[in-house]
């Protein structure tokens, strides 16, 4: 099966969690494959244009949700962009006990960070 192209939306404070999340895809027992399209560079004049292009090229978007998300204006814009571009969207809770879904996600679900939840989403793309 070819890798799915997935955009990962995350707060800059959660970069270590994003690295761990995307690193899972190389573990031999991981039941999914994807190519990460997240924008890992600081905001620039054309940042939103780059994000929108990458979201459009992606099969789906996974938003890593934490206590940092409500104040992460870049991540919230990425989530809003995914909704506007009608890309499948899944929120993944990355902190124990934190379960506040950003309103920008609309009706998209949020799930626990498990291989099963991620694989199920990626396999539907």
N, C-alpha and C positions, 0 to 999 in steps of 0.2 A: 504494500500500500504506500502511495506517495505521501510525503509529509503534508500536513495541512498548514496553511499559513495563518498564524494567530497573532494578533496585536495584543500586547500585555499593557494595560493601563495601571499605573501604580504611583503612589506618592513618593517623592524623592527620598523621604525619610524611611521608606520601606524598600530601598534598593537591595539590601541584603536578603530580604525575603524574596524579592523578584529573582535575584541570582540563584537562590536555592530552588525556587519554583521552576525556573527555566532549566536549571541543571538536572532536574529529575528526568528529563526526556532522554538522557544518555544512559541511565541505569538500565541494565539488561532485563530486569523484571518489570519495567514500566509498560503498562498496557496502552500507551499512546505515543504518537510522534507528532512534533510540530516544529515549525520554524518561527522564531520570535521576531516580530517586526516592530517592537517598541522603539520609540525614539529615546535614545540614551544621552542626548546632548542637552545643554542648557537652552532656555528660551532664546530665540533670535527673532529677527524681523519676520522671517519666513517659516517659523516653527509651526504655526497652525496649518499652513499649506502642506508642509512635509507630513504632519500627522494625518491630515485628511487623505492625502495620497496613499499613505501606508494603510490606513483603515480601509480604504476602498479596495486595495489589493489583497486584503486579508479575507480569509474564509469566515472568520469570527473574531470576537474580542473577549478577552478575559480580564476582568477588573479585580485587582487584589485589594480587598476592603479591610481597612484598619481604623483605629482611632485617629489616624492622620488624614484620612480621606476627606472628612467634612471641610477641612481648610486647605486641601490640595487643589488649588484652582486649575492647575494644568491637568491633573487627573480627571477632575470633574468635567473639564472641557472635552477631554478625550472620550469620556463616557457619553457625553451629549452628542459628540460627533458620530460615535458608533450608532446611536439611536437614529440620528438624522440620516445616516447612510444605510439604514435598515440592515445592519450586520447582526447576526446572532450574537447575543451578549450573555455572559455568565459572570456573576460576582462570586468570588471565592473569599470566605472569611479567613484572614491570616492571623488573627489573634483570638486566643481562647476567651470566650465570654462576650466578645464584642459582636453585636448583631444589629447594627443600625444601617439599614440599606439607604444609599443616597437617592434622593428623589429623582435625580437625573437618569437613573436606570429604568424608570417607568415600570413596566410589567415584567422586566427580565428577572430571573430568579437569582438568589444568592444561595450558595451551598457550602458545606464544610470542605476543607482542604483534604480531600481523599483522592487516591488514584481512581477509584470508581467514579466519583463525581466528575473529575476532569476528563477521564476516558469517555464517559457517556456523552459529554458535551462535544468533544473533539470528533468522536465517531459519527455524530449527526451532521457535521459540517460537509 
